[in-house]
Amino acid sequence: MHVFVVHNRYVSAQPSGENRVVDEESALLRAAGHRVELFERRSDDIAGRSLPGKAAVPLLVPWNPAVRRELTARLRAERPDVVHVHNVFPLLSPAVLAACADAGVPAVATLHNYTQICPPGTLRRDGRQCTECVGSTPLPAVRHGCYRGSRLATVPLAVSLSANRRRWWSGVARFLCISAAQRDVLVRAGMPPERMAVKHNFVPDPGNSRSADGEHVLFLGRLAEAKGVRLLMAAWDEIAATGGVGVPLVIAGAGPLQQEVTAWAAGREDVRFVGLYDPEECRRAVARSVAVVAPSLALETFGLVVVEAMAAGVPAVAAGHAAFVELVEDGVTGLLHRPGDPASLASCVRRIAADPVRNREMGRAARRRYEEGFSPDVGLERLVEEYRTAIAGRSALTRGGDTRPGRGDGESR
């Protein structure tokens, strides 16, 4: 199979689960003998642009005509079987869908967040869940400055959502949701259920599972309010006040709360802030964990760190909502705490650290769950299946006599 992968890479200064998924899926396809080509832009490149070039970036968010021309030309010249779209913000834009329509190549899109129904894609505002724009115009997002706290920065996203909603919903043959929880939200918002499949992200086998009882409790991720960092600090303070759990908390990551986390951890023997780990350091840290904690306040569409823990035979303590509910079987592969409740989080951490025998049983169950649902073999099978479905749908249209590129989606703009 010949696959074009379309992705706008996130800045390298922050860890990106989406970048990892794109790289790992591409490598998986190539290893299975498929031909994979990348069509990408890099957000890192914005810093090197001239001042006028930087000023023009927001104008390209809703529509980048140069991308449409370039991608159309490549698709027509190379004739791939399918185009797999990931992130298009900010430099690619939904113009990539028009290019697919122009060239008559079916598009599959992985939905890593909620950008089809929420301008910043988070369904959160001012530290709480928000669905004010869902099913209506995105004007509330502009009024509240939902993207980076700026009304001006939110405008291009709101314009793109409004102008391209129909193009997204009609121009994609298959939407790949990365959890059933995410799919449920998007279907309730009006997206076409018949074209929306659940395809969990896979995680490469780390090659080594936990061999001892673990040396620490681990938080691995972006240091942001939405990821539950402050919640974790409050819960750990409660744990420390009652004697601790016998192992330290290790926090690995970077983000807007880094200075606050650094100050909180300073001088403590029960907490270690280690900054941003490279991939190999992440694997080692996970494999040495009593448990991995994922106390996110956001409605996460997936939980890579939870599945990485499963792969290493390590149980997780995660917030009991959104995708975590389908990833963690409470009491079997880990524990679920009440979202946003530091006392519940503290109680779950105590429980999972207090009984090493039960902890090892949960770790073994987590590994089995990984092998059954999140291994590379499973990921490849599901991915190729969705590609074939998209291609078959396009072939059926052609046999039916509709050979117009994009069935009307490739109009001039």
FENWOMO-V626555 format. One record per pair of residues at least 4 apart in sequence whose C-alpha atoms are under 8 Angstrom apart, sorted by the first residue. I is the first residue (numbers start at 1). J is the second residue. D is the distance in Angstrom with one decimal. If there is no record, write none. Layout:
((I/J/D) (I/J/D))
This chain:
((1/34/5.1) (1/35/6.2) (1/80/7.9) (1/81/6.4) (2/34/6.2) (2/35/4.7) (2/36/6.1) (2/80/4.9) (2/81/5.2) (2/82/6.9) (3/34/7.5) (3/35/6.1) (3/36/4.9) (3/37/6.4) (3/80/5.7) (3/81/6.1) (3/82/5.3) (3/83/5.8) (3/84/7.0) (4/36/5.9) (4/37/5.0) (4/38/5.9) (4/39/6.9) (4/80/6.5) (4/82/6.4) (4/83/4.6) (4/84/6.0) (5/26/7.8) (5/36/7.0) (5/37/6.1) (5/38/4.8) (5/39/6.0) (5/40/7.9) (5/83/5.9) (5/84/4.8) (5/85/6.1) (5/86/7.6) (6/38/6.1) (6/39/4.8) (6/40/5.6) (6/83/7.1) (6/84/6.0) (6/85/4.7) (6/86/6.0) (6/87/7.5) (6/88/7.7) (7/22/7.7) (7/38/7.7) (7/39/6.6) (7/40/4.9) (7/41/6.7) (7/85/6.3) (7/86/5.1) (7/87/5.0) (7/88/6.0) (7/92/7.8) (8/40/5.4) (8/41/4.7) (8/42/5.6) (8/43/6.9) (8/86/7.6) (8/87/5.3) (8/88/5.3) (8/89/6.2) (8/90/7.2) (8/91/6.7) (8/92/6.4) (9/19/6.1) (9/40/7.1) (9/41/6.2) (9/42/4.7) (9/43/6.0) (9/87/7.4) (10/14/8.0) (10/16/6.6) (10/19/6.8) (10/42/6.6) (10/43/5.5) (10/44/7.3) (11/42/7.2) (11/43/5.3) (11/44/5.1) (12/16/7.7) (12/44/6.9) (14/222/7.7) (14/254/6.7) (14/255/7.2) (15/221/7.6) (15/222/7.2) (15/253/7.8) (15/254/7.9) (16/20/6.5) (17/21/6.2) (17/304/7.2) (18/22/6.2) (18/86/8.0) (18/87/8.0) (18/112/7.1) (19/23/6.2) (20/24/5.9) (21/25/5.9) (21/201/7.1) (22/26/6.1) (22/86/7.6) (23/27/6.2) (24/28/6.0) (24/204/7.8) (25/29/6.2) (25/380/7.9) (26/30/6.2) (26/36/6.5) (27/31/6.1) (28/32/6.4) (28/376/7.3) (28/380/6.9) (29/33/6.6) (29/34/5.4) (29/35/7.5) (29/36/7.1) (29/380/7.1) (30/34/5.0) (30/35/6.0) (30/36/6.3) (39/71/7.7) (40/92/7.8) (41/91/6.4) (41/92/6.8) (42/46/7.7) (42/91/7.8) (43/90/7.5) (43/91/7.4) (44/48/7.9) (45/49/6.9) (46/54/6.4) (47/54/7.6) (49/53/5.4) (49/54/5.8) (50/54/6.2) (51/55/6.2) (52/56/6.2) (53/57/6.7) (56/60/6.8) (57/61/6.8) (57/90/7.2) (57/91/7.0) (58/90/7.5) (58/153/7.7) (58/156/5.8) (59/63/7.4) (59/156/6.9) (60/64/4.8) (60/90/7.0) (60/91/6.3) (60/92/7.7) (60/93/6.8) (61/89/6.3) (61/90/5.0) (61/91/6.3) (61/92/7.4) (61/93/5.4) (61/156/5.9) (61/157/6.8) (61/160/6.7) (62/93/5.8) (62/94/6.9) (62/156/6.3) (62/157/7.0) (62/159/6.3) (62/160/4.0) (62/161/7.7) (62/163/7.4) (62/164/7.5) (63/92/7.9) (63/93/5.3) (63/94/6.3) (63/95/5.6) (63/160/7.5) (64/68/6.7) (64/91/7.3) (64/92/6.3) (64/93/5.8) (64/94/7.9) (64/95/5.9) (65/69/6.4) (65/95/6.7) (66/70/6.1) (67/71/5.9) (67/92/6.2) (67/93/8.0) (67/95/6.7) (67/96/6.8) (68/72/5.9) (68/95/5.2) (68/96/5.7) (68/98/6.6) (68/99/5.1) (69/73/6.2) (69/99/7.1) (70/74/6.4) (71/75/6.1) (71/96/6.9) (71/99/5.9) (71/100/7.9) (72/76/6.1) (72/99/4.6) (72/100/6.7) (72/102/6.4) (72/103/5.9) (73/77/6.1) (74/78/5.9) (74/79/7.9) (75/79/5.3) (75/80/6.6) (75/99/7.9) (75/100/7.5) (75/103/6.1) (75/105/7.6) (76/103/5.5) (79/105/7.6) (80/105/7.2) (81/105/6.6) (81/106/7.5) (81/391/6.9) (82/105/5.8) (82/106/5.3) (82/107/6.0) (82/108/7.3) (82/387/6.8) (82/390/7.7) (82/391/6.8) (83/100/7.3) (83/105/6.8) (83/106/6.3) (83/107/4.8) (83/108/6.1) (84/107/5.9) (84/108/4.8) (84/109/5.6) (84/110/7.5) (85/107/6.9) (85/108/6.1) (85/109/4.6) (85/110/6.4) (86/109/5.9) (86/110/5.4) (86/111/7.0) (86/112/7.6) (87/112/7.9) (88/92/4.8) (88/93/4.9) (88/94/6.5) (88/96/8.0) (89/93/5.8) (92/96/6.8) (94/98/7.3) (94/164/6.9) (94/167/7.9) (94/168/7.6) (95/99/6.4) (96/100/6.4) (97/101/6.3) (97/107/7.2) (97/167/7.4) (97/168/7.5) (97/171/6.3) (97/172/7.5) (98/102/6.0) (98/171/7.8) (98/406/7.5) (98/409/6.3) (98/410/4.9) (98/411/7.7) (99/103/6.2) (99/410/7.2) (100/104/5.9) (100/105/5.1) (100/106/6.5) (100/107/6.5) (100/406/7.2) (101/105/6.4) (101/106/7.5) (101/171/7.3) (101/405/5.0) (101/406/3.6) (101/407/7.4) (101/409/6.1) (101/410/5.3) (102/405/5.0) (102/406/6.1) (102/410/5.3) (103/405/6.2) (103/406/7.9) (104/404/7.7) (104/405/4.7) (104/406/6.0) (105/394/7.9) (106/172/7.2) (106/173/6.1) (106/390/6.2) (106/391/6.3) (106/394/6.3) (107/171/7.3) (107/172/5.1) (107/173/5.6) (107/174/7.0) (107/390/7.3) (108/172/5.8) (108/173/5.8) (108/174/4.8) (108/175/5.9) (108/176/7.3) (108/386/8.0) (108/387/7.2) (108/390/7.0) (109/172/6.7) (109/174/6.4) (109/175/5.0) (109/176/6.0) (110/175/5.9) (110/176/4.5) (110/177/6.2) (110/178/7.5) (111/175/6.8) (111/176/6.0) (111/177/5.4) (111/178/7.0) (112/177/7.2) (112/178/6.7) (112/301/6.8) (113/121/5.5) (113/122/6.7) (113/300/8.0) (113/301/6.2) (114/118/5.8) (114/120/7.8) (114/121/4.1) (114/122/6.1) (114/123/7.1) (114/186/7.7) (115/119/5.5) (115/120/6.2) (115/121/3.9) (115/122/7.5) (115/161/7.6) (116/121/7.4) (116/161/6.5) (116/165/7.0) (116/168/7.8) (117/121/7.3) (117/133/7.0) (117/134/5.4) (117/135/7.3) (117/161/7.4) (117/186/7.5) (117/189/7.1) (118/122/6.8) (118/123/6.2) (118/131/7.7) (118/133/6.2) (118/134/6.5) (118/138/7.3) (118/141/7.9) (118/161/7.8) (119/138/6.9) (119/141/6.8) (119/146/7.7) (119/147/7.5) (119/154/7.2) (119/157/5.3) (119/158/5.4) (119/161/6.6) (120/146/6.6) (120/147/5.4) (120/154/7.7) (120/157/7.2) (122/298/7.3) (122/299/7.5) (123/129/5.8) (123/130/5.1) (123/131/5.9) (123/298/7.8) (123/299/7.4) (124/128/5.4) (124/129/4.3) (124/130/4.8) (124/131/7.7) (124/298/7.0) (125/129/6.2) (125/130/5.8) (125/146/6.3) (127/225/7.4) (127/226/7.0) (128/297/7.9) (128/298/8.0) (129/298/7.2) (129/299/7.9) (132/136/7.8) (132/140/6.7) (133/137/5.9) (133/138/4.9) (133/139/7.3) (133/140/6.3) (133/141/6.9) (134/138/7.8) (134/189/6.2) (135/189/5.7) (135/190/7.2) (137/162/6.9) (138/142/7.0) (138/158/5.5) (138/161/7.5) (138/162/7.2) (139/143/6.2) (139/158/7.1) (140/144/6.1) (141/145/5.8) (141/146/5.2) (141/147/7.8) (141/151/7.9) (141/154/6.9) (141/158/7.3) (142/146/6.6) (142/151/5.0) (142/152/7.6) (142/154/5.5) (142/155/5.9) (142/158/7.0) (143/151/6.4) (144/149/7.6) (144/150/7.9) (144/151/6.7) (145/149/4.8) (145/150/4.3) (145/151/3.9) (145/152/7.4) (145/153/7.5) (145/154/5.9) (146/150/6.7) (146/151/7.2) (146/154/6.4) (147/151/7.4) (147/153/6.3) (147/154/5.0) (148/153/7.1) (148/154/7.7) (150/154/6.2) (151/155/6.4) (152/156/7.9) (153/157/7.7) (154/158/6.2) (155/159/6.0) (156/160/6.0) (157/161/6.2) (158/162/6.3) (159/163/5.9) (160/164/5.7) (160/165/7.8) (161/165/5.5) (164/168/6.1) (165/169/6.3) (166/170/6.0) (166/171/7.9) (167/171/5.3) (167/409/6.8) (168/172/6.1) (169/191/6.6) (169/192/7.0) (170/409/7.8) (171/406/7.1) (171/409/6.6) (173/195/6.6) (173/390/5.4) (173/393/7.4) (174/195/5.0) (174/196/6.0) (174/197/7.2) (174/386/7.1) (174/389/7.9) (174/390/6.0) (175/195/6.0) (175/196/4.7) (175/197/6.2) (176/196/6.0) (176/197/5.1) (176/198/5.7) (176/199/5.8) (177/182/6.4) (177/183/5.7) (177/196/6.8) (177/197/5.9) (177/198/4.8) (177/199/5.9) (177/200/7.4) (178/182/7.0) (178/183/7.9) (178/198/5.7) (178/199/5.2) (178/200/4.5) (178/201/6.2) (178/301/6.3) (178/302/6.1) (179/183/6.4) (179/198/5.7) (179/199/6.9) (179/200/5.8) (179/301/5.9) (179/302/6.1) (179/323/5.8) (179/326/7.8) (180/184/6.1) (180/198/5.9) (180/323/7.2) (180/326/7.8) (181/185/6.5) (181/301/7.0) (181/322/5.5) (181/323/5.4) (181/326/8.0) (182/186/6.3) (182/300/8.0) (182/301/5.3) (182/322/7.3) (182/323/7.2) (183/187/6.0) (183/196/7.1) (183/197/7.7) (183/198/7.0) (184/188/6.2) (185/189/6.3) (186/190/6.6) (186/191/5.8) (187/191/4.9) (187/192/6.6) (187/193/5.8) (192/196/6.7) (199/379/7.7) (199/382/6.5) (199/383/7.4) (200/302/7.7) (200/374/7.0) (200/379/7.4) (201/302/7.9) (201/304/7.7) (201/374/6.8) (201/379/6.8) (202/373/8.0) (202/374/4.5) (202/375/5.5) (202/376/5.7) (202/378/7.5) (202/379/5.3) (203/304/7.6) (203/307/6.8) (203/308/6.4) (203/311/7.5) (203/374/6.2) (203/375/6.0) (203/376/6.5) (204/375/6.5) (204/376/5.9) (205/311/6.2) (205/312/8.0) (205/375/6.9) (205/376/7.5) (206/283/6.8) (206/311/6.8) (206/312/6.7) (208/287/7.3) (208/312/6.4) (209/287/6.0) (209/311/7.2) (209/312/4.2) (209/313/5.4) (209/314/7.9) (210/214/7.4) (210/287/4.8) (210/288/6.2) (210/289/7.7) (210/312/5.8) (210/313/5.8) (210/314/6.7) (211/287/8.0) (212/288/7.6) (213/288/7.9) (213/289/7.7) (213/290/6.2) (213/356/6.5) (213/360/7.3) (214/287/7.7) (214/288/4.8) (214/289/4.5) (214/290/4.3) (214/291/7.8) (215/247/6.1) (215/248/7.6) (215/288/5.7) (215/289/5.6) (215/290/6.3) (216/247/5.0) (216/248/5.1) (216/249/5.7) (216/250/6.5) (216/288/7.0) (216/289/5.1) (216/290/5.6) (216/291/7.5) (217/247/6.9) (217/248/6.3) (217/249/4.8) (217/250/6.1) (217/289/5.5) (217/290/5.4) (217/291/5.2) (217/292/6.0) (217/293/7.2) (218/249/5.9) (218/250/4.9) (218/251/6.1) (218/252/7.7) (218/285/7.5) (218/286/7.1) (218/289/6.2) (218/290/7.9) (218/291/6.4) (218/292/4.8) (218/293/6.1) (219/249/7.6) (219/250/6.2) (219/251/4.8) (219/252/6.2) (219/292/6.0) (219/293/5.3) (219/294/6.8) (220/251/6.1) (220/252/4.9) (220/253/6.0) (220/282/7.8) (220/292/7.7) (220/293/7.9) (220/305/7.0) (221/227/7.8) (221/252/6.5) (221/253/5.1) (221/254/7.4) (221/305/7.8) (222/227/6.8) (222/253/5.4) (222/254/5.5) (222/255/5.5) (223/227/6.9) (223/229/6.2) (223/253/6.1) (223/254/5.3) (223/255/4.4) (223/256/6.2) (223/257/5.3) (223/258/6.0) (224/228/7.1) (224/229/6.2) (224/255/6.0) (224/256/5.8) (224/257/5.6) (225/229/5.7) (225/230/6.3) (225/257/7.4) (225/297/7.8) (226/296/6.0) (226/297/5.1) (226/298/5.4) (227/294/7.5) (227/295/6.5) (227/296/4.0) (227/297/5.9) (227/298/6.7) (228/232/6.1) (228/294/7.6) (228/295/5.0) (228/296/4.4) (228/297/5.4) (228/340/7.6) (229/233/6.3) (229/257/8.0) (229/295/7.5) (229/296/7.8) (230/234/6.2) (231/235/6.2) (231/295/7.3) (231/340/6.7) (231/341/7.4) (231/342/5.7) (232/236/6.0) (232/295/6.8) (232/342/6.9) (232/345/7.5) (233/237/6.1) (234/238/6.4) (234/342/6.1) (235/239/6.3) (235/342/4.6) (235/343/6.1) (235/345/6.2) (235/346/4.9) (236/240/6.0) (236/249/8.0) (236/346/6.5) (237/241/6.1) (238/242/6.7) (238/343/7.5) (238/346/6.8) (239/243/6.6) (239/244/5.1) (239/245/7.2) (239/346/6.0) (239/350/7.6) (240/244/4.4) (240/245/7.9) (240/270/7.8) (244/270/7.9) (245/350/6.2) (245/353/6.4) (245/354/7.1) (247/270/7.0) (248/269/7.2) (248/270/4.3) (248/271/5.3) (248/272/7.1) (249/270/6.2) (249/271/4.7) (249/272/6.2) (250/271/5.9) (250/272/4.8) (250/273/5.9) (250/274/7.1) (251/271/7.7) (251/272/6.3) (251/273/4.9) (251/274/6.3) (251/275/7.4) (252/273/6.2) (252/274/5.3) (252/275/5.1) (252/276/5.6) (252/277/6.4) (253/274/7.6) (253/275/5.1) (253/276/4.4) (253/277/6.8) (254/258/5.9) (254/275/6.1) (254/276/5.7) (257/261/6.1) (258/262/6.0) (259/263/6.2) (260/264/6.2) (261/265/6.1) (261/273/7.4) (262/266/6.1) (262/273/6.5) (265/271/5.6) (265/272/6.3) (265/273/6.4) (268/272/7.6) (277/281/5.5) (277/282/5.8) (278/282/6.2) (279/283/6.4) (280/284/6.3) (281/285/6.1) (282/286/6.1) (283/287/6.2) (284/288/6.3) (285/289/6.5) (286/292/7.1) (286/308/7.5) (286/309/6.1) (286/312/7.0) (286/314/7.5) (287/309/7.4) (287/312/5.5) (287/313/7.6) (287/314/6.9) (289/314/6.8) (290/314/6.9) (290/315/7.6) (290/352/7.8) (290/353/6.5) (290/359/7.7) (291/309/7.9) (291/314/5.9) (291/315/5.3) (291/316/5.3) (291/317/6.8) (291/349/8.0) (291/352/7.3) (291/353/7.7) (292/305/7.7) (292/306/7.0) (292/309/6.6) (292/314/7.2) (292/315/6.7) (292/316/4.8) (292/317/6.2) (293/306/8.0) (293/316/5.7) (293/317/4.7) (293/318/5.8) (294/305/7.6) (294/306/7.2) (294/316/7.3) (294/317/6.2) (294/318/4.5) (294/319/6.5) (295/317/7.4) (295/318/5.2) (295/319/4.9) (295/337/8.0) (295/339/7.2) (295/340/7.7) (295/345/7.6) (296/300/7.4) (296/318/7.5) (296/319/6.1) (296/339/7.6) (297/319/7.5) (297/339/6.4) (297/340/6.1) (299/321/7.0) (299/322/5.2) (299/323/7.5) (300/322/5.8) (300/323/5.9) (300/324/7.6) (301/322/6.8) (301/323/5.5) (302/323/5.2) (302/324/7.0) (303/307/6.6) (303/323/7.0) (303/324/6.7) (303/327/7.7) (304/308/6.1) (305/309/6.2) (306/310/6.4) (306/316/6.1) (306/318/7.9) (306/327/7.5) (306/328/7.9) (307/311/6.2) (307/327/7.5) (307/370/6.8) (307/374/7.3) (308/312/6.5) (309/313/6.3) (309/314/4.9) (309/315/6.4) (309/316/6.8) (309/366/7.9) (310/314/5.5) (310/315/6.4) (310/316/7.8) (310/333/7.9) (310/363/7.0) (310/366/4.6) (310/367/4.9) (310/369/7.2) (310/370/5.6) (311/366/7.3) (311/367/5.3) (311/370/5.6) (311/371/7.6) (312/367/6.6) (313/363/4.4) (313/364/5.5) (313/365/7.6) (313/366/5.7) (313/367/4.7) (314/360/7.9) (314/362/7.5) (314/363/4.5) (314/364/7.6) (314/366/6.7) (314/367/7.5) (315/333/5.5) (315/334/4.6) (315/335/7.8) (315/359/7.1) (315/362/5.8) (315/363/4.9) (315/366/6.2) (316/328/7.3) (316/333/7.1) (316/334/4.7) (316/335/6.4) (317/334/5.8) (317/335/4.8) (317/336/5.7) (317/337/7.1) (317/345/7.8) (317/348/6.8) (317/349/6.9) (318/324/6.4) (318/328/7.6) (318/334/7.9) (318/335/6.5) (318/336/5.0) (318/337/6.2) (319/324/6.6) (319/325/8.0) (319/336/5.5) (319/337/5.1) (319/338/6.1) (319/339/5.0) (319/340/7.8) (320/324/6.3) (320/325/5.7) (320/336/4.8) (320/337/5.4) (320/338/5.6) (320/339/5.8) (321/325/5.6) (321/339/6.8) (322/326/8.0) (323/327/6.4) (324/328/5.8) (325/329/7.0) (325/336/7.6) (328/332/7.9) (328/333/5.8) (328/334/5.9) (328/335/7.1) (328/336/7.3) (329/333/5.3) (329/334/6.3) (329/335/7.3) (330/334/5.6) (330/335/4.7) (330/336/5.6) (331/335/5.4) (331/362/7.6) (332/361/8.0) (332/362/5.4) (332/365/6.6) (332/366/7.7) (333/362/4.6) (333/363/6.3) (333/364/7.9) (333/365/5.4) (333/366/4.6) (333/369/7.9) (334/352/7.8) (334/362/6.1) (334/363/7.8) (334/366/7.5) (335/348/6.4) (335/352/7.6) (336/348/7.4) (337/341/7.5) (337/344/5.4) (337/345/5.3) (337/348/6.4) (338/344/5.8) (338/345/7.1) (341/345/6.4) (342/346/6.0) (343/347/6.1) (344/348/6.3) (345/349/6.3) (346/350/6.2) (347/351/6.2) (348/352/6.1) (349/353/6.2) (350/354/5.9) (351/355/7.0) (352/356/7.9) (352/358/7.8) (352/359/6.0) (353/359/7.1) (355/359/6.1) (356/360/6.1) (357/361/6.4) (358/362/6.2) (359/363/6.2) (360/364/6.3) (361/365/6.3) (362/366/6.0) (363/367/6.3) (364/368/6.4) (365/369/6.2) (366/370/6.2) (367/371/6.3) (368/372/6.2) (369/373/6.1) (369/374/7.6) (370/374/4.9) (370/375/6.1) (371/375/5.2) (372/378/7.4) (373/378/6.3) (374/378/6.2) (374/379/6.4) (375/379/6.2) (376/380/6.0) (377/381/6.3) (378/382/6.3) (379/383/6.1) (380/384/6.1) (381/385/6.1) (382/386/6.3) (383/387/6.4) (384/388/6.2) (385/389/6.3) (386/390/6.3) (387/391/6.2) (388/392/5.9) (389/393/6.2) (390/394/6.5) (391/395/6.2) (392/396/6.1) (393/397/6.4) (394/398/6.4) (395/399/6.2) (396/400/6.2) (397/401/6.6) (397/402/5.6) (397/403/7.3) (398/402/5.3) (398/403/5.3) (402/407/7.3) (403/407/7.6) (404/408/7.3) (405/409/7.6) (405/410/6.6) (406/410/5.6))
